[in-house]
Amino acid sequence: MTSCLFCRIIAGEIPGTLLHQDADLVAFSDINPQAPLHALIVPRRHIATLNDLTGMDDALVGSMVRFAAELAKQHGYDERGYRTVFNCNREAGQTVFHIHLHLLAGRGLHWPPG
């Protein structure tokens, strides 16, 4: 998807602060961080929303969640605590229509979220 911001970051067309990349996933820092650690974990394959996932994507989503836990651990937040969030569609706050898992850590995160 040439117009997708995250596809363009993944392709290296737009710079990003990359934290990880492998055959399936790319992780980079959010440009508008809401916590000291605010990473986005994104599949390389373009999937617009959670509604577009199929059973064939279960392992992909699982690897996104497992990688978020690993990234939190690498930054020393595994014991302190961290939050992972998927937003789906505009009313939930999704602004880039390429699924991504937010990882937030390094400050108190209250409930309910805003």
N, C-alpha and C positions, 0 to 999 in steps of 0.2 A: 504494500500500500504506500504509494509514493507521497501521499498527503498526510499520513499518520506521523505525528511528532515522534512517538516512540519507535516506530519502524525506522525513521530517519536517524535517530540516535543509535539504534542497534547497528545500522548500516555504516555508521561513522560519518554521515553527512552533516550532522549537527553535533557539536562537542557536548560531552557529558562527563561527569566525574564518575568513572566506572569503578565499581567495587568488586565485581565478579563477572566473568562470562564463561560459558561452556557451550556445549552443542545445543542445549535447549533453552537456557536462561541467561538473562543479562540483569545485573543489579547495578543501580546508579543512585547517586544522591539526589534527593528532591531539590529543585531549584528554589522552592519556597518552604524551607524546613519548619516543621511545627514542633520539633524536639531536637536535642543535640545530635541524636542519630535518627535521621529520617531517610530511609532508603526505599526505593521502588524496585520490586522484583518482578520482572517482565518476561513472558515467554518470547522467544525469537519469532515464533509463528504468530501472525496477526489473528487475534480473536477479539472481536469488538467488545462484548460484554459477557458477564457470567451466564446470561441467557443463551449464549451461543455455544456453550460447552456441551460436549456429548460424553457418553460413557467412555469413549476412547481417550478422553482427556483426563481421566481420574489420576493417572500416574503423574501427569504434568502438574496438576494442581497440588498433588501431594508433594512433589519435589519443590514446588514454590514454598510451601509451608515449612518443609524440613530445612530448606536453605535459609529461610528467615530465622529459624531457631539457631542455626549454625552461625549466621552473621551476628546475631545478638550475642552469642557466646564469644565470638572473636573480638567483640568490642567491650566485653566485660559486663554485659547487661543480663546474662542468662539468669543469675540468681537474684538480681535487683528487681527485674521485671521489665516487660516490654509489651507492646500491643501490635497486633497484626490486623489489618483492615482491608477488605475488598469493598469498593463502592460500585453499585450497579445502577447506571443511568443517571440522568441529570438531578432528579430530586434527592438522590442519595449522595450527590457531590461528585459524580464521575465527570471529569472535564476532558479527559483524553480517552477516546473510545478504542482502547487496546487494553485488555485486562492487565491489571497490575495489583500487586499486593504491597500495601504500605507497611513498613516496619518502623515503629516509633519507640524510642527509648531515651533515657537520660534525664527525665523529669517526671514528676508526679502526673499521672494520667487519671483523671477523674471520670466517674460514671454518674449519669449518662453523658455520653459525648454530645457536643453541640451539633 
